[in-house]
Amino acid sequence: MYNNRIYKGHSLIKKLDNYTVLDIETTSLDSFYGEILEISAIKVRDKEEVDTFSQLIKTKEDIGYFTTQLTGITNEMVLKDGKELVDVLQNFKDFLGKDIIVGHNVNFDINFIYDSMKENSDEYLTNDFVDTLRISRRVLPNLKHHKLDTLIDYFNLTKRNEHRALNDCVLTNQVYIELEKLF
């Protein structure tokens, strides 16, 4: 069921002036078992950040210790500030519009959102996307790893101070701008 994403957008390697950077935090690495905790995005126009989107999502189950240690997102935060998944998905879809999505290992994020939209609203995430992981493997083949933190170090960018979706969007955008110079 979850591998049949027939309406999913296409992976592109492309220089863009206008796009939306996406990152999510989840309770699991598997969209079948896990839940989305947070969706964040940055809208970029003419290579400038012009708007942000960031919402926590109420989960059905408690957030595990590992996830809280990694993201800093607690059950209390989700109870206090979290919104219903269906509402966040709709708000995100409205924010995204027809933009091309940019993200690091963005297939993960897109698959989670695609499956959640299909299951909860019978809609699909169809936007095309650019994956900075894919680009870095192509233009920096000698790097041992292509993780976001590795690329942040490689380009001498400000180190990640937290593993939260909006912060990762900012860093992914900086990495994308640097990678664009190499292809």
N, C-alpha and C positions, 0 to 999 in steps of 0.2 A: 504494500500500500504506500509506504513512505518513499520508496525508490522511484515511484512513477510520478515524477514532477514534470509532466508534459508541457506545462505552460510557463515553466521557468525561463527567465531571460537568458541571453547568451553571454558567455565570457569573452571580453574584449581586451586587447592590449592597445591602448589608445591614449593620446594626449588630449586632455580635456580642460576647458576653461570653466565650465559649469557642470556641477555634479553634486551629489550628496554622499558624505562619508557616513558609514554605518558601523556600529558595534553593538553587541548585546552581551549580557551576562546571563548565565544559565545555571541550573542546579545539576546538570549532567552534560556529558559530551554527546549524548544520544537523544535526538529529538523525539524518539518514540517514548522514552522513559522520563526525560527531563522536562523542566518548565523554564520559560523565559522569566528572568527576574527583573531585567532592565533593558530597555531599548533606548539608544541614544543616536543622534545623527547631527551632522553639521552641513548646512546648505552652503555651497561655495558658488559664487558668481564672479566671473572675471578673476579667478584665482584668489578671491578674498572671501573669508568667512563672513556670511551675512546673517545667519540665523541658526539657532540651535533647537534641538528637541531632546528631551531626556525625561523618561518616566519610569518609575518603579512599578512593578506589577505584583498584585496579590497572588500568592501561591496557594495551591490546594494542600500541600504538605509543608512541614517545617523545613527550613533551610538547614542543611547539614553543616557540621563544624568546618569541614574542608572548604566549602564554598564561602562561608563567612570569613575564614582566615585569608582566602585568596582575594575576595572582592571587598571585604569590609561591610557587606550588606548583611544586616541582621533581621531576624524575625520581627523585632520591634519596629524597625524602619519600614518594612513591608506592610505591617499592620497599620502603622500611622500614615504613611505617605503613598502606599501602593494603590493602584487603580485596577479596575477589572480588565482582564486580558483583552476582551473583545473591544472595549473602549480604546485601549492603548493601541491595538492593531489598527483601528479605524483612524485614530489621530495620526499615527505614523504614516499610514497610506496617504492621508490628506497632505501631510507635510512633505512627503517624498514626491508626490505627483508623478510626472513622467521622467524624472531625472535618472541618469545613469548612476548606479551605486558604486562607490569606491570603498574598499575595505581590505583588511589584512586577513588572509585565509577566509575570505568573505563567503565562500561556499557554505561554511559552517553556519554563519549568521542567516544567510538567505534560506537555507534548507529549514532551519528552525522556524523562521517567520512564515515561509511558504506552507509548511505543514500545519502550523498553528492557525493561519488564515483559512486554509482549506477545511480544517476540522471545526473551527468555531464560527466561521461566517460564510463558508462556501464560496470564498473568493480566492484569488491567486496573486502571488507576487510575481509579476511578469517583467519587471525592469531588467535591462541589460546591466552588466556589472564589470568592473575592473578590479582584479585581485593583485594587490601589491606583493603578495607572496609569490605568485606566478611570475610577475615582472622581475622581482629580485633574483629568482632562480635563473631567469634568462639573461639578465644583464650583469649579474654578479656571480657567475658560476663557480668562482674559486672560494666563496664564503663557505665555511663548514656548515653553518646553520643559517636559516633565513627567518628566524623568529623576529617578531616586532622589536624586542629588546636588543637583539643582535644588530638590526638595521639602525636603531636609534644610536647605538654605540658607533657603528660604522660611519654614520653621517655626523657624529659629534653633536647630536641634538640633546636637549634637556632630558635627563633621565625620567622615567616614569615614577611619579610619586605615589600613585595608587593604581590599583587594577580595577578601574571603574570604566564603564562604557564611554561616557563623554570624554574623559581624559584620553582614553585610547583612540577616540575619533580625532582629537587634536593631533596626537602623535602620528597616527596613520596618515593624516593629511600632510604633515611635514615630510614624512617618508616618501609619500607619493610625489610631492614636488621635487624632492631630490632625485628620485628614480627617473622622473620625466627627463631630467638633464642627460641621462645615460642611454636613452633610446630614441 
